[in-house]
Amino acid sequence: MALVVPSKHRTDDTYVIVGAGVFGASVATHLIHKYPNADIVLIDRGPFPHEAGASWDWNKVVRADYTNLMYMDLALEAMQAWRHDPLYNTYYHESGLAWADPTDRPKTILENYKKLNATEQYRMSSPTEVKTLWDGVYSETNYTGVSDILINQSSGWVEATKALRQVIQVTLDSGVKYVAADIQEVVFGKDGAATGVRTAMGDVHSANHVILATGAYTPKLLMDSAPDNKNIHAGHRMVAAGICEGSVVLNDKDAKHFRQGPIYVNEVEGIIGGVVPPNPENQLKFCRDQSFANTMFHETAGQNISVPPLQSDYDQWNLSPGMKAEIARTVKGIYGGKSSDWDITNHRICWDLVTPTQDQIICEHPHSKNLYIATGGSFHSWKFLPTIGKYVIQLMEGTLDPKLAKTWAWDRPNNGSAHEGLVPTREMKDV
């Protein structure tokens, strides 16, 4: 397995990782391979991977198609593992991707590939040509305002839950301990340093490295842990946001037809979403790339905060008629009349933690020693499962590239965008 070269474990190092999604699983995987004898505890609220997290899903897109050059480079690194490492490639499907966008984003992506001398199989196409490709899968798509379409045959998708479960299980087999528990708060010492975490049942898991890979739950957890200390709170740095998904199970004939096509992203106004080809169970998934917040009042801290619904599963299967209507518009805008008799089921709200620039937050908390933050997926970080943990370890050990450290810092300039359009501008109750 292509991970960090094993080295001698420092006997006084202990690690508690809260959250067994992409960030937490990746950190645990890289830690146990670098320090095989380390005391590493991975905690999540139930059996892994827990379906409340953004990392649980039927499938996730794996692509290096970024307008941001740094993330394209990082994604190209991760994709090598998806293609070649047995730990990751079992559930990876390189279907290709088509991106229709009225803006210049597809052209910028193509220019970035050229700047990096990437070997990806990419080219520009037109709506006229795309309608004829893949046996006409996207012949009835709405291409309003679109003149250029990026086609990248080197992009793909992963059966997300299956892949993540496999990675976690291999990590546990290597020596990481798994605990199923709700974490109520971070425990701080008299000097303000993090010393562990306390579960809802009152159990304390102590460590000299406390790593919060808690996704959309992070702002509430920090506020619950130190309600009177605003320096600990997330503030403007991150917001819990949701997007809507849906799927249809096709018959074998239709699944074979639609499986010919690539992932399709359509940024035409009113459609704003994408589809992933049918998985082995013939399930065709749709996603609406328009997020919302869920702002509530935190009584103890006396502040407003966006949090997922408080049910253990974030009430993610309960979508409003308005949410379902938005999904339906995305589906119709991509498939036209081909979808007229589909029964869209398995609607879901996927909650993730979004930052203003959609950059992750990977840092030691500046106001609490030994408390490390590894989160802020912003709906584009799943693809980094094979690699992101390596960078978290570099951060903890002081060897992270200064450019990455600055980009992923607790406080950083708001002058970029890693995944445009996913910052919430509306409330869930209004959808």
Residue pairs with C-beta under 8 A, 6 or more apart in sequence:
1 33
1 85
1 86
1 87
2 80
2 81
2 84
2 85
3 29
3 30
3 33
3 34
3 390
4 30
4 33
4 34
4 390
4 393
5 34
6 33
6 34
6 35
6 36
7 34
7 35
8 35
9 35
9 36
9 37
9 38
10 35
12 208
13 35
13 38
13 39
13 208
13 209
14 38
14 39
14 40
14 206
14 207
14 208
14 209
15 31
15 38
15 39
15 40
15 41
15 207
15 209
15 211
16 41
16 43
16 196
16 197
16 205
16 206
16 207
16 209
16 210
16 211
17 24
17 27
17 28
17 40
17 41
17 42
17 43
17 211
17 213
18 24
18 43
18 44
18 183
18 197
18 210
18 211
18 212
18 213
18 214
18 221
19 43
19 44
19 53
19 212
19 213
19 214
19 215
19 217
19 375
20 28
20 42
20 43
20 44
20 48
20 49
20 50
20 53
20 168
20 178
20 213
21 44
21 49
21 53
21 54
21 55
21 56
21 164
21 213
21 215
21 377
22 54
22 55
22 164
22 377
22 381
22 382
22 384
22 385
22 388
23 213
23 215
23 360
23 374
23 375
23 377
23 381
23 388
23 389
23 392
24 42
24 44
24 211
24 213
24 374
25 42
25 49
25 55
25 164
25 167
25 168
25 171
25 385
25 389
26 167
26 384
26 385
26 386
26 387
26 388
26 389
26 390
26 392
27 211
27 213
27 374
27 388
27 389
27 392
27 393
28 40
28 42
28 168
28 171
28 176
28 389
29 167
29 170
29 171
29 389
30 389
30 390
30 392
30 393
31 38
31 40
31 176
31 389
31 393
32 38
32 40
32 171
32 174
32 175
32 176
33 174
34 393
36 174
36 175
37 175
38 175
39 177
39 207
40 175
40 176
40 177
41 176
41 177
41 178
41 179
41 205
41 207
42 168
42 171
42 172
42 176
42 177
42 178
42 179
43 178
43 179
43 180
43 181
43 183
43 197
43 199
43 205
44 50
44 53
44 178
44 180
45 52
45 180
45 181
45 182
45 183
45 312
46 180
46 312
47 180
48 164
48 165
48 168
48 178
48 180
49 55
49 56
49 161
49 164
49 165
49 168
50 56
51 161
51 313
51 316
52 308
52 312
52 313
52 314
52 316
52 351
53 215
53 216
53 351
54 215
54 216
54 350
54 351
54 352
54 353
54 377
54 379
54 382
55 160
55 164
55 215
55 382
55 385
56 160
56 161
56 164
57 160
57 161
57 245
57 350
57 382
58 159
58 160
58 161
58 247
58 279
58 283
58 285
58 346
59 157
59 158
59 159
59 160
59 276
59 279
59 285
60 157
60 158
60 160
60 382
60 383
61 97
61 155
61 156
61 157
61 263
61 274
61 276
61 382
61 383
62 75
62 78
62 79
62 82
62 92
62 155
62 156
62 157
62 158
62 382
62 383
63 75
63 97
63 152
63 155
63 156
63 263
63 383
64 72
64 75
64 76
64 79
64 113
64 118
64 120
64 154
64 155
65 72
65 97
65 99
65 109
65 150
65 152
65 155
66 72
66 75
66 109
66 112
66 418
67 105
67 108
67 109
67 112
67 417
67 420
68 416
68 417
68 418
69 112
69 115
69 116
70 403
70 404
70 407
71 380
71 418
72 109
72 112
72 113
72 116
72 118
73 116
74 384
74 387
75 383
75 384
76 116
76 118
76 120
77 387
78 383
78 384
78 385
78 386
78 387
78 388
79 154
79 383
81 87
81 88
81 89
81 386
81 387
82 88
82 89
82 92
82 156
82 158
82 383
82 386
83 89
83 92
83 94
85 386
87 166
87 167
87 170
87 386
88 158
88 163
88 167
88 385
88 386
90 162
90 163
90 166
91 158
91 159
91 162
91 163
91 166
92 156
92 157
92 158
92 163
93 156
93 157
93 158
93 159
93 277
94 153
94 154
94 155
94 156
95 155
95 156
95 157
95 259
95 261
95 262
95 263
95 276
95 277
96 151
96 152
96 153
96 154
96 155
96 156
96 262
96 263
97 150
97 151
97 152
97 155
97 156
97 262
97 263
97 264
97 265
98 125
98 130
98 138
98 149
98 150
98 151
98 261
98 262
98 263
98 264
98 265
99 105
99 106
99 109
99 149
99 150
99 151
99 152
99 265
99 267
100 106
100 127
100 130
100 141
100 143
100 146
100 149
100 264
100 265
100 266
100 267
100 268
101 146
101 150
101 265
101 267
102 144
102 145
102 146
102 267
102 268
102 269
103 267
105 267
105 420
106 124
106 148
106 149
106 150
107 124
107 148
107 150
109 122
109 150
110 122
110 123
110 124
110 150
113 120
113 122
119 154
120 152
120 153
120 154
120 155
121 152
121 153
121 154
122 150
122 151
122 152
122 153
122 154
123 150
123 151
124 148
124 149
124 150
124 151
125 133
125 148
125 149
125 150
125 151
126 147
126 148
126 149
127 141
127 143
127 146
127 147
127 149
130 138
130 141
130 143
130 149
130 151
131 138
131 139
131 141
132 139
133 261
134 260
134 261
134 262
135 257
135 260
135 261
137 257
137 258
137 260
137 261
138 261
138 264
138 334
138 335
139 336
140 335
140 336
140 337
140 338
141 264
141 266
141 333
141 334
141 335
141 336
142 266
142 268
142 271
142 333
142 334
142 336
143 149
143 268
144 268
144 269
145 268
145 269
146 268
151 262
153 262
155 262
155 263
156 263
157 263
157 276
157 277
158 382
159 279
159 280
160 382
163 385
164 385
167 385
168 178
172 178
179 205
181 199
181 200
181 201
181 203
182 199
182 200
182 201
182 312
183 197
183 198
183 199
183 200
183 214
183 221
184 197
184 198
184 199
184 200
184 224
185 197
185 198
185 221
185 224
185 225
186 194
186 196
186 197
186 198
186 210
186 212
186 221
186 222
186 225
186 226
186 368
186 371
187 194
187 195
187 196
187 197
187 198
187 204
187 206
188 194
188 195
188 225
188 226
188 368
189 195
191 369
192 367
192 368
192 369
193 368
193 369
193 370
193 371
194 210
194 365
194 368
194 369
194 370
194 371
195 206
195 207
195 208
195 210
195 370
196 204
196 205
196 206
196 207
196 210
197 204
197 205
197 210
198 204
198 205
199 205
208 370
209 370
209 372
209 396
210 370
210 371
210 372
211 372
211 373
211 374
211 392
212 218
212 221
212 222
212 371
212 372
212 373
212 374
212 375
213 374
213 375
214 221
214 375
215 351
215 352
215 353
215 375
215 377
216 240
216 241
216 242
216 307
216 308
216 314
216 351
216 352
216 353
217 240
217 307
217 308
218 234
218 238
218 240
218 353
218 373
218 375
219 233
219 234
219 238
219 239
219 240
219 305
219 306
219 307
219 353
220 240
220 298
220 305
220 307
222 232
222 233
222 234
223 232
223 233
223 234
223 298
223 300
223 301
223 303
223 305
224 300
225 232
226 232
226 233
227 298
227 300
227 301
228 301
229 367
231 367
232 365
232 367
232 368
233 301
233 303
236 356
237 355
237 356
237 361
237 410
237 411
238 353
238 354
238 355
238 361
238 375
238 376
239 293
239 306
239 353
239 354
239 355
239 423
239 424
240 293
240 294
240 306
240 307
240 308
240 351
240 352
240 353
240 354
241 291
241 292
241 293
241 306
241 351
241 352
241 353
241 354
241 379
241 422
241 423
241 424
242 291
242 292
242 293
242 294
242 308
242 349
242 350
242 351
242 352
242 428
243 287
243 288
243 289
243 290
243 291
243 292
243 349
243 350
243 352
243 379
243 422
244 287
244 288
244 319
244 323
244 324
244 326
244 327
244 347
244 348
244 349
244 350
245 285
245 286
245 287
245 288
245 327
245 346
245 347
245 348
245 349
245 350
246 285
246 286
246 324
246 327
246 331
246 344
246 345
246 346
246 347
246 348
247 283
247 284
247 285
247 286
247 344
247 345
247 346
248 283
248 284
248 339
248 342
248 343
248 344
248 345
249 281
249 282
249 283
249 284
249 345
250 258
250 278
250 282
250 283
250 284
251 282
252 282
254 282
255 278
255 282
255 284
258 277
258 278
258 284
259 277
259 278
260 277
261 277
262 277
263 274
263 275
263 276
263 277
264 274
264 275
264 334
265 273
265 274
265 289
266 272
266 273
266 274
266 330
266 333
266 334
267 289
267 421
268 333
270 329
270 333
271 329
271 330
271 333
271 334
272 288
272 289
272 290
272 330
272 421
273 286
273 287
273 288
273 289
273 290
273 327
273 330
273 333
273 334
274 286
274 287
274 289
274 330
274 334
275 284
275 285
275 286
275 287
275 331
275 334
275 335
276 284
276 285
276 287
277 284
278 284
279 285
283 346
286 327
286 330
286 331
286 334
286 344
287 330
287 350
288 323
288 326
288 327
288 330
289 379
289 421
289 422
290 326
290 421
291 354
291 379
291 422
291 423
291 424
292 424
292 426
292 427
292 428
292 430
292 431
293 306
293 424
293 426
293 427
293 428
294 306
294 307
294 308
294 309
294 427
294 428
294 429
295 304
295 305
295 306
295 427
296 304
296 305
296 306
296 307
297 303
297 304
297 305
298 304
298 305
306 424
308 314
308 315
308 316
308 351
309 315
309 316
314 349
314 351
315 349
316 348
316 349
316 350
316 351
317 347
317 348
317 349
318 349
319 327
319 347
319 348
319 349
320 431
322 431
323 347
323 349
323 431
324 344
324 347
326 431
327 344
327 347
328 344
331 339
331 342
331 344
332 339
350 379
352 377
352 378
352 379
353 375
353 376
353 377
353 378
354 376
354 378
354 379
354 422
354 423
354 424
355 361
355 376
355 378
356 414
356 423
357 412
357 414
357 415
357 416
357 417
357 418
358 376
358 378
358 379
358 380
358 417
358 418
358 419
358 420
358 422
358 423
359 376
359 378
359 407
359 408
359 412
359 416
359 418
360 374
360 375
360 376
360 377
360 378
360 381
360 388
360 408
361 373
361 374
361 375
361 376
361 408
361 409
361 410
362 372
362 373
362 374
362 376
362 388
362 391
362 392
362 395
362 400
362 404
362 408
363 372
363 373
363 395
363 405
363 408
363 409
363 410
364 370
364 371
364 372
364 373
364 395
364 396
365 371
365 372
365 373
365 410
366 410
366 411
372 392
372 395
372 396
373 410
374 388
374 392
376 408
378 418
378 419
378 422
379 419
379 422
380 418
380 419
380 422
381 388
391 400
391 404
391 408
394 400
394 401
395 405
395 408
406 412
407 416
